Amino acid sequence: MSEEHKAPQTGADTPRPGGGPGGGPGPGFGGMGKGPGPGMMGMPVQKAKNFKGSFRRLIGYLYPHRVKLLAVLLTAILSTVFSIVSPKLMGNATTKIFEGVMQKMNGVTDAFDFSYIIQLILILIGLYVISAVFGYIQQYIMAGVAQKTVYDLRKAVEDKLSRLPLTFFDKRTHGEILSRAVNDVDNISNTLQQSLTQLITSIVTILGVIVMMLTISPLMTVILLLTLPLSFLVIKAIASRSQKYFIGQQKELGELNGHVEQMYTGHKIVKAFGHEDKSIAEFDQINEKLYHSGWKAQFISGIMMPLMTFINNIGYVLICVVGGILVTRNAIQIGDIQAFIQYARQFSMPIAQTANIANIIQSTIASAERIFELLDEEEEVPEAVHEKVIPAPKGNVRFQNVKFGYKKDAPLIENMNIDVKQGQTIAIVGPTGAGKTTLINLLMRFYEIDEGTITIDGIDITDMKRGKLRSMFGMVLQDTWLFNGTIRDNIAYGREGATEEEIVQAAQAAHADHFIRTLPDGYDTILNEEASNISQGQKQLLTIARALLADPAIMILDEATSSVDTRTEVYIQKAMHHLMQGRTSFVIAHRLSTIRDADLILVMNKGSVIEKGSHEELLANEGFYADLYNSQFTGGGTVPLTTAYTT
């Protein structure tokens, strides 16, 4: 089993609505406020496979907050209603001022009713203040509901990940898992925080504005509504044409990000093999595709706003003409035209927002569905109800008739029997795919065996809690894994509460103390994200020091010394031999010094232990192991050394 540190994958498979090129906020249909930019209408929408089922399940997370959600709905309605009434009152003030002007022109000295106008102004100020207060309360309550809901969802994901078997992670990339645990949860958070309240206010605004417009003039209301079908036709025509280019843009953007990330992480390799020109040519090719997809997507979607403005202006012209005629006939007041135009602008903006929110909700339910798929994954075999504990582990390990396969119909290990005594050092050798690392994974119960039993000190490992079982092991792997932090913290990770003296002793035993003290900050040296500010061999020494500090009953070394030089390995082997007295050790290694010193060598091939014994005994048998051993001297043999000792 190897430890890895991978950056999240970047690609087009995890789109985030409202973001990316062309996804920023832009002017609304009516030219007032902020609404969806043209790119958001054209962006590809991630759709749910089972919208209703996933929607109901997501609502289940909101159900405990139903009282607060009802308060959000009520405050949203009140905030919107108070803002909707304002244009009508402003129209009344305009009408009163117009009447005063006309009377003034006719010679009336006291033409303006200032008390009435001031009263309307005060009422308007009050309405705006009340609307703002209810809007603030709405956002405050919704923020708490959204964050608590997402907190519960994120906690459920975190708990689930800790209960999933290793096979789940083997079948999926780190980027995909991170995308579900981070991007999809954030997507839901943003929708609950912003889009849900916006949807409520948009619907209330549309209904309220229609009612207010009908009270002013049913005729002008019908004229305005007749422009809507034309608007929807334009949206549909442009969105359908731009969407394929946005899909291409996201695809090429993912490829470009992947290429840049790969070239950056492998910068030294690219330089060493002189592939700079090839890398640049590949970048240019992807960038060219991205350029063509990008400008076509932006150009086509950019046509939407001018066309929508043109359609809206036609509506305004018709409203003004018809309204003017109605005023001359005394059918409506002049202030009503002003109020109606304001309502027309208020009406078009929430329609655009609602159309965009519909896309966002579709994508949000798809994100929820991806999270629910994760939550529904089959978990590890439940822990033992009646836990057995080994107070002082000795390290006696026994495999009895063990059978295991990654697939049920393709067994890898069959009828494996191994008996390891306390303090023995067991070397495991064999060609690639022989099952060496799998054996270790079964021992630590990262995988469940199909048949047979594995015991430690006579206790079946399935009768122990996984945490207690794994605490008996210390591991040093070929692929080092260090945290972004100080060297001291990385070593101390081996045992909670370790003192400074114990940390230094572990580093000295691993022959890491000398190089640590030569660093500018010594044990306080900060390792970067990839720990690339120290060499590979030094990283290995730190992981060995961490394992030594853990002071486990059983030690596992999987190609642990492959990254250090021969002299350092000798020092490490001496230190390990001294510290492993009385401890059982499983060693997967290709260095012959490790194999010679082992108390027992297990030779594996095709999932079975075909030979076992000491180094001398196996050579005397002149079997599979002897061929492996002799191949290093002859350059030939039955199995090449590079194959024989590679995990």
N, C-alpha and C positions, 0 to 999 in steps of 0.2 A: 504494500500500500504506500503510495507516495503522497506527500503533502504538496499542494500547489497554491500559488497565489496568482489568481488571474484577474485582469481588469474586466469590468463588465463589457460585454460585446455591444457593439454599436451597429445598428442596422435598421432596415425599414420595417421590421416586424413588430416594433413597439411604438407606433405613432402616438403622439400626444395631441389631442384636439386643441385647436386654438393656438398652437405654437408652430414654430418653423416658418419657412419662407411664406410670406403672404398671409400669415395668420394673425397679424397684429390688429389692434383695434383701429377702426376707421370711422368716417362719418356715417351716420344713419341715413336711412332712405330720405328722410325729410331734411337732412342737412343740419340737424341739431343734435347735440349730445354725442355720445359714443355708441356705436353699434358695431356689427360685424363688418370687418373689411372684406373686400371681394375675395381675397384668398381663402377666407374661412368658409365661404360658400362652396368653393371648388375643391377644398381639401378632401382627400379620401377618408371616408368614415369607417371606423372599425365596428362591424356589426356583430351583435350577439347571435349565437346559434339558437338559444331558447330565451327569447326576450321576456316572456311572461313569467316563466319559472324563476329566472335570475332576478327579475324586478321584485317579485314577491319575497324572495329570500333577502334581498337588500332592505326591503321595507321592514323585515323582521328585526334588523339591527336598529331601525329608527323607532320601532314600536314602544320601547321603554320610555322614549322621550315624547310621547304623543301629546301630553299636556303642553309642553313647551312648543311643540310644532303647531298646535292649535293657537297658541298665543302669537306665534310668528305669522300665521295666516291672518289672524284678526288685526294685528298691527300693520301688516302689509296692506290690507284692504283699507284701513283707516288712513294710513299715510298717502295711499294713492288717491282715495276719494277726496281728501282735502286739497290735494294738488290739482285734481280735475276740476273742482268747482271754481278755482281761481280765475281761469280765462273768462268765464261767464261774468264774474263780478267786474273784471277789467273792462269787458265790453260794455257793461252798464255805466261804468265811469266815463268811458269814451263817448257813449251816447249822451250822457248828461253834459259833458263839456261841449260836444257838437251843438246841442240844443242851446246852450248858453251863448255860443258864438253867433248862431243864427239870430237869437233874440237881440244880441248886442248890435248886430248889423241892422236890425229893424228899429233901433233907437231905445231899446229897453235899458235903463240904467243899471238896475240890479239883476242882471241876467244870469250870473253864475251862482249856483247853490253850493257854496264852498263847504258848508257843514256836511252835506250829503256826500260830496267827493272825499272829504277828509275821513268821514265815517267808513266809506268803502275802502280807502287806503289802509286804515287801521285794521279793518276786518281781513284784508288781504295779507297784511303782515302777520296777523294772528294765525291765519290759515297756513301760511308758509312755515311759521315756527312750529305749529302743532304737527304738520306733515313731517318736518325734519325730526321732531322728537320721537314720533312713532317710527320713523325710518331708522333712527338710532337704536331704539329698543329692539326693533326687528332684527337688525344686524347683530346686536349684542347677544340676543338669545340664540340666534342661528349659529353664531360662531361657536358658542358653547356646545350646542347639539352636534354640530359637524365634527368638532375636534374630539368630543367624547365618543361619537360613533366610530370615527376613524381610529381612535385609540383602541377601542375594543376589537376592531377588525385587524389592526396591525398586531395586537397582542395574540389574537387567534392564529394569525399567520406564523408569528414567532414560535408559539407553543407547538404548532403543527410541524414546523420544520425540525424542531428538536425531537419529534416522535417518528419522523420518517426514516425508513431503512436506507442503508447506503446505496442500495440498488436504484432508488429514486434519483439520487444525485449522479449516479453513473450514467443514467440515460439522458440527462439534460445538461445543457451548458450552464455555467455559472451566470452568464448574462441573462439567460431566460428566467432563471429563478429570481435574480435580483430585479428584473423587470416587473415580475408579478408582485414581489414584496415591497418594491419602492415606487416604481412608475405608476402601476395600476392603482395602488392605494392613494397616491397623491392625486391621481385623476379623479377618484371618487371624492376626495377631500375638497378639491377645487369646485366640483359640481355642487356638492352640498352647501359649501360656503357661499358661492356666488350665483351659480346658474339656477338653483332651486328657488331662491327668493326673487331672482330676476324673472323667472317664469311666472311666479304668482303675480308680481306687480304688472308684468306685461299683459297677462290675461285680464286682470282687473282693469287696467288702463284701456284696453281695447273695448271691453264691454261698457265701461263708464263713459268713454268718449263717444261711442255710438249713441248711447242714451242722450247725452248732452247735445250732440249734433242734431238728433231727431227733435229735441225740444226747440231748437232754433229754426231748422228748416228741413223737413223730410225730403224735399226736392234736391237740395244741395247735397244731402247725405247720400242719396241714390247716385248722384253724379260722381261723387268721390269713390263710392264703392265700385262703380263701373270701371274704374281705372285699375282695380286690383287684379282682375284676371290677366290683364296685359302685363302687369308687373311680374306675376307668377310665371307667365310664359317666358319672359325674358330671363328670369332666374334659372328656370329649368333648362332652357336652351344653352345658356352660357356655362352653367355648372356641369352639364353632361359633356360639353366639349373640353372644358378645362380639367376635369377630373383625371382623365387618362394621363395628362401631362404632369399633374401633381403627384400621381402615383409613380410615374417615372422619375420625377424629381426626388421623391423620398427614397426610392430604390437607389438611385445614383448617389445620393447624399450618404446613405448607409455604406455603400461600397467605398466611397471616398474616405469616410471616417475610418473604416476598417483598414484601408490601404495605408493611410497616414499613421494610424496606431501601430500597425505591423512594422512599417518602415522605421518608426521611432524606436520601438522596443528592440528591433534587430539592427539598429544603426551600425554597430561595430561589424556585424556580419556582412552587411551590404558594402561597407567600406573595404573590408578585408578581401572580398571576392570581386571587387571592382564592378559592382552592379548599379552604380549611381545612375548611369544613363538609362538603363532598363527601368529602374524605379521611377525616374522622372518621366519617361515615355508612357509608362502605365498610368501615372498620375495625370498627365496631360490628356490621355485618352478618356479616362473617367470624367475628368473636369470638363472636357468638351461636351460629353453627353449631358452632364449636369447643366451646363450653360444653355444648351438647346432646349432641354426640358423646362428649365427654370424660366427663360424669357418667354417661351410660348405660354406657360401656365400663368405667368404674371400679366402678360399682355391680354390674353383672352379674358381672364377674370377681371382685369382692370377696366375692361369695356363696360362692365356691369354698372358701376356707379354713374358714369355719364348718361347711360340709357335710363337708369332709374330716376335720375334727376330730371331728365327730359320728360319722362312720363308724369312725374310729380308736378312739374311746372305746367304741363297741359291741364292737369287737374286743378291747379291753382288758378289758371287763366279762366277756365270754365266757371269755377266757383265765383271769381271776382265779377265776371260778366253777368252771370245769373243773379248773384247777390246785388249787383248794382241795379239791375232791372227791378228786383224785388223791393229795394229801398225806394226807388222812384215811385213805386206803386204803394208805398207805405205798408208793405206786407211784413217787413222786418226792419229793425233799427240798424243804423250804420255801425254801432258797436258790436252788433251780432255778427257782422261780416268779419270784423277783426277777431272776435272770439272763435268763429268757425275756422278761420285760417290757422289759428293756434291749435285748435283741436285736430285739424287735418295733419299738421306736423306731428302732434303727439300720437296720432293714430298710425302713421306710417312707420315710425321708429320701433314700437313694440312688435309690429308684425315681422319686421326684419329680425328683431332679437329672438322672437319665438321660433322662427324658421331655423336660426342658428342654434338655439338651445336644443331643439329637437335632434339635431346632429350630435350635439355634445352629450345629450342623455343617451342616445344610441351607443355612442362610444363608451360612455360611463358604465352602462349595463354590460357591455362587452368586457370591460376591465373587471367588473364585479364577477362576471362569469369565469374569467381566468383565475381569479382568486378563489372562487368556490370550487373550481376544479382541483386546485391545490389542496384546499381544506378537505376534499373528499377522497384524496389519495389514500391508498391502503397503508396503514401504519405498521410499525414494528410489532412483533409478537408481544402481547402484554407482559408486564413484569410479573414475577412470581408473587402470588398472594401471600404465601407464608415464606418470607425471605430467610435464607440461610446465610450466615455470616462466618467468615474465617477470621478469627481475632488476630492471629499471628501467622500470616501466610508463609509457607515454607517453599512452595514452588514445585511440588510434584505434579506433573501434567501427564494425562493419559487420554489418548484417542482410542475409542473402541468401536470398531465396525462403522466408521464414519463414512457417510455418502453425501455428496453435495454436487449440485450443478447450477449454473446461473440460469439455465432453462431446465424445466422439469424433464423434458424429453432428450436432454443432452448432458448426461452426468460428466463432471470433470474429475471428481474424486470418488472412488468406490472402494469400500471395505478397507479403509485406512486404519491401521493399528500402530500406535506409537506409545511407548512408556518412557517418560523422562523423569529422572530422579532429581531431588533437590541439589542444587549447586552445580549441576552438569551444564556444560556449554555445548549446545547442539548446532552444528553447521548444516545448512540445507543447500544443496546444489542440484543443478539440473538445467536442461535447456529451456529456452523461452516457452512459456505456456505450460510448463510442467505442473504448476500449482503451488509454487513455493510461497509467494505472497498471499495467495488464497488461504493457505494453511494458517498463516498468522491472523488473517482477517476472521477466520472461523474461531480461532482461539480467543480473540477479543470480542467475539460475538457481534461483529459488524455485519455478518451474514448469518442466517439461521441454517443449520444443517438439515438435510432431508431425513437422514436416518442415523442411528447410532448415538453415542454420548461422548461428551468431552468433559473431563473432570479435572479440578485443581484441588489437591490435597483430599481427594476422595469425594468432593462435593461437585455435583453436576452444575455446570455454569448457568444452565437455564433456571436453577433454583436461587440464583443470586441476582441482586439488582445490578443493572448494567453499569451504573456509576461506581458501585463498590468493586465490581469485577475489574473494570478498566483502571481503577486506582492502584491495582496491584502491578500494573505494567509501566515500564518506561520505554519510550520509543525514540530511536534515532534513524531517520530515513535518508535516502539518497537525495531527494529533493528537499532542501532546507526550507523552513518557513519561519520567518522572524517578523515581529511586530514593528510598526513605526513607533519607535520609542527609544529609551536609553538601553545600552548594553546590560546594565544592572537589572532593569525591569525584564528584559528578555530571558536572562538566566533565572531570575527569581520566579518566573512563570512556572518553573518546575515544581515548586512547593510553596503553598501559601504561608506567609508569616516567616519566611526564611530571613535570617539575620545577615548583616553585611559580612561577617566572618565566614559564614557558611557559603555565601555566594562566591567569595574570593577563593575558598578552599576548593569548591567545585571547578572554578576556572583554572586553578593551578593543577588539579588532577587531570583536566582535559588539555593541559599545556596551552591554554588560551590566555593566562594571566599576563605573560610577557608581552604579547602583541597588543593586548588591551591597554597596558600601561604606556606603550609607545604612542598611542593615539593622543591627540591634543587634549581631549577632555577625559581620557581614561574610561572609567566605568560609566561616566555621565555622557559619553559620546552618543549622539542621537543617530539612530539608523533610519535612513529614508525609507520610502514606501517599498522599494524593491530591495532594500539593504545592499544597494550597489556601491555604497561608499566603503565597503570592505570586500576582500576577495572571497571567492567561493569556498576555498579551504578554511578561511577564518570563520565564515558563516557556519560551516560544519562543526568546527570546534565549539562554537557557542551552543549549538543544539546538543552536542555531546555533554557539555557542562550543564545544560538545563536538565538532561536526563539523569546525570549523576546526582544533581541536587535533589531530584525527586526520591532517590533512595528506594527504588521499587524492589518487590520480591522477585519479579521476573523482568528481564531486560530483553528487548527486541532491537536488533540492528539489521536494517534492510539496506545493504550496500552502504553502510554508514561511513566507511573510510575511503570511498571511491574518489572523493574530491581533495584528499590531502596527500602530501608527498610521502614517500616510503619511510623516511626517517621520522616524520611526525607520526606516522601510523604506528611505528614501533613504540614510541613514547605512549601513545594512546592505548595500545594493547597492554602495555605494562600497567598503566593506570587502571584500565578496565579490569585486568586480571586481579589486581590488588583489591579493588572495590567490589568485585563480584564474588568474593569468597562467600560461599553459602547461598548464592543466588543462582537461579536458573536463567540461562541465556540462550536465546534463539538468534542465530546469526545467518543472514543471507549475504554472502560475499563472494567475490571472485579472486580475492587475494589469498594465495596459498598459505601464507603464514597463519591466517585465521583458521583455515581448514585443518592445518597440521595440528594446531594446539587444541582443537575441539575434542571433547570427551567422546562425542558420538557424531558421526556424519550420516545424514539422511540423503540418499541419492533418489531424486524424484524424476519421474518421466510419465507424461500423460496422466497426471493426477494420482499416481500410485508411488509408494515407496518401494523401489525395486531392489535397493541395496542399503544396508546400514552396518555401521561398525566404525572402528578407528581408522585413521589414515593408513597405518601399516597393514591392518587387516584387509582393507578394501583393495590396496595395491596387490596384496598377495593373492587375492581372488581372481585378479586379471579379468575383471568384468567391465561394466559400463563406466565405473568411476576411474578405473585404471586407464581406459581409453581417453577420458577427459583429461586426466592428469598428464599423460604422455603426449597429448596433442600439442601442449605448449612448447615442448622441446623439439618436436619433429616438424611443426608447422602443418601437420596433417592430422591423421588419426580418424577415428570413427566420427567424432563430433568436434567441430572447431571450438577453440577455447572461448572466442568472442560470443559464440552462441551458447556454449555450455554454461557460462557463468553470468549470463545477463538475465536479470529478473524481468 
